[in-house]
Amino acid sequence: MTVTEAIMERRTIRGFTDKEVPEDLIREIIDIARHSPSNCNTQPWHIAIVSGEAKEQLKEDLVSLILSGAKSNADWNRGDNGFTDIYKERQYDCAFRYYDSMNVSREDKMARKELFLENWKFFGAPHAAFISLPKTMNEINSIDIGIFLQSIIMLFTERGIACCPQGALANFPDPVRRIADIPEENGIIVGISFGYEDVGAQINSAKMPRATLDEIASFTR
Ligand SMILES: Cc1cc2nc3c(=O)[nH]c(=O)nc-3n(C[C@H](O)[C@H](O)[C@H](O)COP(=O)(O)O)c2cc1C
């Protein structure tokens, strides 16, 4: 598989089989991804993988915390997401495509909430990973995290492993810290649920469009 094929064929997957990814394979992938570039070679990333009973316990803890009405206390103060105009339109388009793919109507708040809650059930994936970086760092270092995340996603794609990157997994760090092994000085910035795709699962049917080249690039001489 070429890099071009990996980029063009990858999609976010939210329906998984129970089959676990062998730990040796997960280690191999992270061992390659650690060669990603970073600002001043700081390599600020840490990735904590949670599987098996620990993952089941974490799912229960997160879901009961959220159902109790807890508010997000993310390590990184994300505040308002800053989506305006076309970005807000894309956000809504993304959500509606997702709901439509699951036959959930836009008015059905209960069903939408249940679908949203799937984030913290890791969409049924056998593994969840949490990526963190030192809380002393700033947004330039979050670029490093994005590059590291994409390396992991590309390596997964090359090996037939499906995943869903999830900002949502950074929202409730306390239960995650109690179960996952995360450096104390770090803040969780993003998570990834991963495993093998449940091919044909309805939840995997949504396809997300992209803006055209001319909308996102300019060329000046
Ligand atoms: C940093 C990041 C955070 C994301 N957070 C979530 C999330 O919390 N929940 C979710 O279901 N999908 C999440 N996604 C997946 C996006 O919705 C998805 O990448 C986008 O809609 C484009 O679809 P595609 O990946 O299938 O091309 C996230 C993706 C990225 C890169």
The ligand as an SDF file (V2000), in Angstrom:
LIG
                    3D

 31 33  0  0  0  0  0  0  0  0999 V2000
   -8.6740   15.1430   16.0560 C   0  0  0  0  0  0  0  0  0  0  0  0
   -9.9420   14.3820   15.6920 C   0  0  0  0  0  0  0  0  0  0  0  0
  -10.9400   14.2510   16.6380 C   0  0  0  0  0  0  0  0  0  0  0  0
  -12.1040   13.5230   16.3290 C   0  0  0  0  0  0  0  0  0  0  0  0
  -13.0460   13.3320   17.3090 N   0  0  0  0  0  0  0  0  0  0  0  0
  -14.0850   12.5090   17.0650 C   0  0  0  0  0  0  0  0  0  0  0  0
  -14.9700   12.1650   18.1260 C   0  0  0  0  0  0  0  0  0  0  0  0
  -14.8360   12.6110   19.2630 O   0  0  0  0  0  0  0  0  0  0  0  0
  -15.9750   11.2960   17.8440 N   0  0  0  0  0  0  0  0  0  0  0  0
  -16.1620   10.7680   16.5870 C   0  0  0  0  0  0  0  0  0  0  0  0
  -17.0890    9.9800   16.4020 O   0  0  0  0  0  0  0  0  0  0  0  0
  -15.3220   11.0850   15.5540 N   0  0  0  0  0  0  0  0  0  0  0  0
  -14.2880   11.9200   15.7720 C   0  0  0  0  0  0  0  0  0  0  0  0
  -13.3990   12.2080   14.7630 N   0  0  0  0  0  0  0  0  0  0  0  0
  -13.6070   11.6480   13.4110 C   0  0  0  0  0  0  0  0  0  0  0  0
  -14.0960   12.7300   12.4430 C   0  0  0  0  0  0  0  0  0  0  0  0
  -15.4780   12.9550   12.6480 O   0  0  0  0  0  0  0  0  0  0  0  0
  -13.8150   12.2640   10.9990 C   0  0  0  0  0  0  0  0  0  0  0  0
  -12.4160   12.1910   10.8050 O   0  0  0  0  0  0  0  0  0  0  0  0
  -14.3880   13.2380    9.9670 C   0  0  0  0  0  0  0  0  0  0  0  0
  -15.7900   13.2980   10.0370 O   0  0  0  0  0  0  0  0  0  0  0  0
  -13.9880   12.8400    8.5260 C   0  0  0  0  0  0  0  0  0  0  0  0
  -14.4640   11.5430    8.2510 O   0  0  0  0  0  0  0  0  0  0  0  0
  -13.4590   10.3970    7.8040 P   0  0  0  0  0  0  0  0  0  0  0  0
  -12.3970   10.2750    8.8660 O   0  0  0  0  0  0  0  0  0  0  0  0
  -14.3050    9.1290    7.6950 O   0  0  0  0  0  0  0  0  0  0  0  0
  -12.8630   10.7920    6.4910 O   0  0  0  0  0  0  0  0  0  0  0  0
  -12.2650   12.9510   15.0340 C   0  0  0  0  0  0  0  0  0  0  0  0
  -11.2420   13.1160   14.0820 C   0  0  0  0  0  0  0  0  0  0  0  0
  -10.0960   13.8140   14.4030 C   0  0  0  0  0  0  0  0  0  0  0  0
   -8.9870   13.9430   13.3730 C   0  0  0  0  0  0  0  0  0  0  0  0
  1  2  1  0
  2  3  1  0
  2 30  2  0
  3  4  2  0
  4  5  1  0
  4 28  1  0
  5  6  2  0
  6  7  1  0
  6 13  1  0
  7  8  2  0
  7  9  1  0
  9 10  1  0
 10 11  2  0
 10 12  1  0
 12 13  2  0
 13 14  1  0
 14 15  1  0
 14 28  1  0
 15 16  1  0
 16 17  1  0
 16 18  1  0
 18 19  1  0
 18 20  1  0
 20 21  1  0
 20 22  1  0
 22 23  1  0
 23 24  1  0
 24 25  2  0
 24 26  1  0
 24 27  1  0
 28 29  2  0
 29 30  1  0
 30 31  1  0
M  END
$$$$
